[in-house]
């Protein structure tokens, strides 16, 4: 029986097998960037240089930065239950190719803090997207390639849909993830509902208390890692580096609100209503895009991209990564970094 470790080696040290690639490479904007990203094993890097902080909107955002200050900008966005370490291998790969790489902690994670104790700990999708717009403004970044997975894909999709002038290109794992709260009220097939068990757990007070309790929160997040990345042979130290980000005092309220809001169980804020109305209409995305589907991700009913293809109306390519689970950038850093370079050239 093949082990998780030998399976990871068998698929090419995190590169995966890309299929279904479309689109034409080229473009002056990326002319100075090498076409090929060197292949490295997942886990080659374990830490970022000293983190930075910047006041942006309602937050003091913690972020990692790699690469030349005058390079084209890539902003990498993590998901749950993850943090900036999902890009600990991706960032130096892109930096060595000439990109300025920004990897922020989302609200409620790591060193990102609310500036005021009275600010509502709101995690609806448009609020998180506006955090990244505020970050770009604070760092004087007019336009960037956005690349993310999970919450990060959703955030990048929203910015590309509502503020396309800020997005040079998009890499979105799992495709179009903009939430339609009304549609979320419809039941899924039982197997799919089972995969989302923690979403329903968080809808209960037991789930909220578990997220507020350090040991239960730690073990719950570890269980999710194991379930959604069945072939990734990560060690305890890899998980613990990310788990440190869960100690943020706003982590539990942000996570709980995000999942309850998606199910229509918690209200958002009125000031975001205009954005949510636009997002409920499922706006198309016109910026150059590469979507990535990891074929061992239990959340994906199919990995050919067909279910969401209609939402991407600009230059486009889709890739399926064989043997890779949900945390795609950390499991397959070379493939993810290559997708960024290729999206920039579409």
C-alpha positions in Angstrom: 0.0 0.0 0.0 1.4 3.4 -1.0 2.2 5.8 1.9 1.4 9.5 1.9 5.1 10.2 1.8 5.9 7.9 -1.2 2.8 9.2 -3.0 3.9 12.8 -2.6 7.3 11.9 -4.1 5.6 10.0 -6.9 3.7 13.0 -8.2 6.8 15.1 -8.8 7.6 16.9 -5.5 4.6 19.1 -5.5 4.4 20.0 -9.2 1.4 17.8 -9.9 0.1 16.9 -13.3 -1.5 19.8 -15.1 -4.2 19.1 -17.7 -6.7 21.1 -19.6 -4.4 24.1 -20.1 -5.7 26.8 -22.4 -4.6 30.3 -23.3 -1.7 31.9 -25.1 1.4 33.1 -23.2 3.0 36.4 -23.9 2.7 40.1 -23.3 5.1 42.9 -22.7 4.1 43.4 -19.1 5.7 40.1 -18.1 8.6 40.2 -20.6 11.3 40.4 -17.9 9.8 37.4 -15.9 11.3 34.0 -16.6 8.8 31.6 -18.2 9.7 28.5 -16.2 9.6 28.3 -12.4 12.2 25.8 -11.0 10.7 22.7 -9.3 11.2 22.4 -5.6 9.9 19.9 -3.0 7.1 21.2 -0.7 8.6 22.2 2.6 11.9 23.5 1.1 11.3 26.8 3.1 9.8 27.0 6.5 9.7 30.7 7.5 9.4 34.2 6.1 11.8 37.0 6.8 10.7 39.5 9.5 7.0 40.3 9.1 5.8 43.9 8.4 2.8 45.8 9.6 0.7 48.5 7.9 -2.4 50.4 8.9 -5.0 49.8 6.2 -8.7 50.5 6.6 -10.0 49.2 10.0 -6.9 47.0 10.4 -3.3 46.9 11.3 -2.3 44.2 8.8 0.6 41.9 9.3 2.2 40.6 6.1 5.3 39.0 4.7 7.1 40.4 1.7 9.6 38.9 -0.6 11.3 40.1 -3.8 12.4 43.4 -5.4 10.5 46.5 -4.3 10.1 47.6 -7.9 9.0 44.2 -9.2 5.5 43.5 -10.5 3.3 42.8 -7.5 1.7 39.5 -6.6 -0.7 39.3 -3.6 -1.2 35.8 -2.2 -4.3 35.2 -0.1 -4.7 32.3 2.3 -7.8 30.4 3.4 -9.1 28.6 6.5 -7.7 26.9 8.6 -4.5 28.2 7.1 -2.3 31.2 7.2 0.6 32.9 5.3 2.7 29.7 5.5 0.6 28.2 2.7 2.8 30.4 0.5 6.1 29.9 2.3 7.5 28.1 -0.7 5.6 30.0 -3.4 6.8 33.4 -2.3 10.6 32.8 -2.7 9.9 31.1 -6.1 8.1 34.2 -7.3 10.6 36.6 -5.7 13.5 34.8 -7.5 11.6 35.3 -10.7 11.5 39.1 -10.1 8.1 39.6 -8.5 7.4 41.6 -5.4 5.3 39.2 -3.3 2.9 40.3 -0.6 1.4 37.7 1.7 -1.0 39.2 4.3 -2.7 37.7 7.2 -6.5 38.0 6.7 -8.5 39.7 9.5 -8.5 37.6 12.6 -5.3 35.8 11.8 -1.7 36.1 12.9 -0.5 39.6 13.6 -3.4 41.3 11.8 -5.4 43.3 14.4 -8.4 45.6 14.4 -7.5 49.2 15.2 -10.5 49.7 17.4 -12.0 47.4 20.0 -15.5 48.7 19.0 -15.2 47.6 15.3 -17.7 44.7 14.6 -15.8 41.5 14.1 -17.4 40.9 10.7 -16.1 38.3 8.3 -18.6 38.7 5.4 -17.0 38.3 2.0 -17.0 41.9 0.9 -15.5 43.1 4.1 -12.5 40.8 3.6 -12.1 41.9 0.0 -12.1 45.6 1.0 -9.4 44.8 3.5 -7.2 43.8 0.6 -8.1 46.9 -1.4 -7.2 49.0 1.7 -3.9 47.1 1.9 -3.1 47.9 -1.7 -3.9 51.6 -1.1 -1.7 51.7 2.0 1.2 50.2 0.1 0.6 52.4 -2.9 -0.1 49.3 -5.1 -2.3 50.4 -8.0 -2.6 46.9 -9.6 -1.5 43.4 -8.7 -1.8 39.8 -9.7 -4.1 38.2 -7.1 -3.6 34.5 -6.3 -5.4 32.6 -3.6 -7.2 29.5 -2.4 -10.3 28.9 -0.1 -11.1 32.3 1.5 -8.3 33.7 -0.5 -9.8 32.6 -3.8 -13.2 34.1 -2.9 -11.5 37.4 -1.9 -9.5 37.5 -5.1 -12.6 36.6 -7.2 -14.5 39.5 -5.6 -11.9 42.1 -6.2 -11.5 40.9 -9.8 -15.3 41.1 -10.3 -16.0 44.5 -8.6 -12.6 46.3 -9.0 -11.1 44.8 -12.1 -8.9 47.9 -12.6 -6.9 46.8 -9.5 -6.2 43.3 -10.9 -3.6 42.5 -13.5 -4.4 38.8 -13.5 -6.0 36.2 -11.3 -5.1 32.7 -10.1 -8.1 31.1 -8.3 -8.0 27.7 -6.8 -11.4 26.0 -7.1 -12.6 28.7 -9.5 -15.5 31.0 -8.9 -16.2 31.0 -5.1 -18.2 34.2 -4.7 -20.9 33.3 -2.1 -24.6 33.7 -2.9 -26.2 33.6 0.6 -29.7 32.8 -0.8 -28.4 29.9 -2.8 -26.5 28.6 0.2 -29.8 27.9 1.9 -30.4 25.0 -0.6 -29.3 21.6 0.5 -26.4 19.8 -1.2 -26.1 16.1 -1.9 -25.5 14.2 1.4 -21.9 13.4 0.6 -21.1 17.1 0.0 -23.0 18.1 3.2 -20.9 15.6 5.1 -17.7 17.2 3.8 -18.8 20.6 5.2 -19.4 19.2 8.7 -17.5 22.0 10.5 -19.6 24.7 8.8 -22.7 23.3 10.5 -20.8 22.7 13.8 -19.9 26.4 13.8 -23.6 27.2 13.5 -24.0 25.8 17.0 -22.9 27.2 20.4 -20.9 24.0 20.9 -18.9 24.9 17.7 -18.4 28.4 18.9 -17.1 27.3 22.2 -14.8 24.8 20.6 -13.2 27.6 18.5 -12.8 29.7 21.6 -11.1 26.8 23.5 -7.4 26.6 22.5 -6.9 22.8 22.6 -10.2 22.1 20.9 -9.5 24.7 18.2 -6.1 23.3 17.6 -7.3 19.7 17.2 -10.3 20.7 15.1 -8.1 22.6 12.6 -5.6 19.7 12.5 -8.5 17.3 11.7 -9.6 19.5 8.8 -6.0 19.5 7.5 -5.9 15.7 7.6 -9.3 15.3 5.9 -8.9 17.8 3.0 -5.3 17.0 2.1 -5.3 13.2 2.2 -2.0 12.8 0.2 0.0 15.6 1.8 2.7 14.2 4.1 3.1 17.2 6.3 4.7 16.9 9.7 3.7 18.3 13.1 6.0 21.3 12.9 4.4 22.4 9.6 1.0 22.5 11.2 2.2 24.2 14.4 3.8 27.0 12.4 0.4 27.8 11.0 -1.5 27.1 14.2 0.3 30.0 15.9 -1.8 32.3 13.7 -5.0 30.9 15.4 -4.0 32.5 18.7 -5.2 35.9 17.4 -7.9 37.2 19.9 -10.3 37.8 17.0 -9.8 34.4 15.4 -12.8 32.6 16.9 -15.3 35.4 16.2 -14.1 36.0 12.7 -14.2 32.3 11.8 -17.6 31.7 13.4 -19.1 34.8 11.8 -17.8 33.9 8.3 -19.5 30.5 8.3 -22.7 31.6 10.0 -23.0 34.6 7.6 -22.6 32.3 4.6 -25.5 30.2 5.8 -27.7 33.3 6.4 -27.5 32.7 10.2 -25.7 36.0 11.0 -26.2 39.5 9.6 -23.6 41.5 7.8 -23.2 45.2 8.1 -25.4 47.7 6.2 -22.3 49.5 4.8 -21.5 46.4 2.8 -25.0 45.9 1.4 -24.3 47.6 -1.9 -21.4 45.2 -2.6 -23.3 42.1 -1.5 -26.1 43.0 -3.9 -23.7 43.1 -6.8 -22.1 39.9 -5.7 -25.5 38.1 -5.4 -26.0 38.8 -9.1 -22.9 36.6 -9.7 -20.9 39.1 -11.7 -18.5 37.7 -14.4 -14.7 38.1 -14.1 -13.0 39.7 -17.1 -9.4 39.8 -16.0 -6.9 37.2 -17.3 -7.4 34.1 -15.2 -6.0 30.7 -14.5 -8.2 28.4 -12.4 -6.7 25.4 -10.6 -8.5 22.3 -9.3 -6.7 19.9 -7.0 -8.1 16.4 -7.7 -7.9 15.2 -4.1 -9.8 18.1 -2.7 -13.0 16.6 -1.2 -14.9 19.9 -1.7 -14.8 19.6 -5.5 -17.5 17.4 -7.1 -15.5 17.6 -10.4 -12.1 19.1 -11.4 -12.6 20.0 -15.0 -13.6 23.6 -14.3 -16.8 23.2 -16.3 -19.2 24.1 -13.5 -17.8 27.7 -13.2 -16.3 28.3 -16.7 -19.1 30.7 -17.7 -18.1 33.2 -15.0 -14.7 33.9 -16.5 -15.1 35.8 -19.7 -11.6 37.1 -20.4 -8.4 35.3 -21.3 -8.5 32.0 -19.5 -6.9 28.7 -18.7 -7.8 25.8 -16.4 -5.5 23.3 -14.9 -6.2 20.1 -12.9 -3.5 19.0 -10.4 -3.3 15.3 -9.9 -2.7 14.0 -6.4 -3.0 17.4 -4.7 -5.4 18.3 -1.9 -7.1 21.5 -0.7 -4.0 23.5 0.5 -2.7 23.6 -3.1 0.0 26.3 -2.8 1.7 24.6 0.1 1.3 21.1 -1.4 2.3 22.0 -4.9 4.2 25.3 -4.7 5.9 25.0 -8.1 2.7 24.5 -9.9 1.0 27.4 -8.1 3.9 29.7 -8.7 4.0 28.7 -12.4 0.3 29.5 -12.7 1.0 33.0 -11.4 3.7 33.6 -14.0 1.5 32.1 -16.8 -1.6 34.1 -15.7 0.5 37.3 -15.8 1.4 36.4 -19.5 -2.1 35.6 -20.7 
